[in-house]
Amino acid sequence: MHYKYQKRQVFGKRLKVPKFILEKIYSCTLSFNEFIEYGLDDKIPTSCIIDADRQIVEKFGIDKCKELDWELINKQVYYSYVNFRDLLMTIDSQTENINNALYELSKDKIRPCDYTSKMGKIYSNRLFNLSQEDDDNLADKKREFNEGKTSLKDLINNWDLFKDKDLSYCLLKERKNHL
């Protein structure tokens, strides 16, 4: 007897994806990034996406989620207990630019050196670009600033270097500035 579908095939058409992705689809452990990367948005239901990502997709929709900064959402920051998924879920689903709203909520919760590339472009005035041409002393000052470890004394002593930068993270987070 000839059957139309193969064993364990749920969908009418055979999906042209690697076997490990097919296994993730059947076990509902597919990430949203894989969902988009393999062009499955019009082929399989969103119920095949892992629960944490599916909640985000259900709230904001597939089109808005394609534009999201998933690098930030999936980021694990060891020094802070911030959960970017929880921050994202506090944003209204009607918000036009979800990334900017998420960035605004999280910009003071993580060090500027841990910003994603998209976030770094928006908040470029909070970061220094480190280059090989900088001498060691200057490179150390820039690195400390990017990590939010520049004291008020160092800010004043090197004002020419820091005058065009957003100093708020260093002023809020550096312990020496609270004495």
Beta strands, then each sheet from edge to edge (+ up, - down):
end
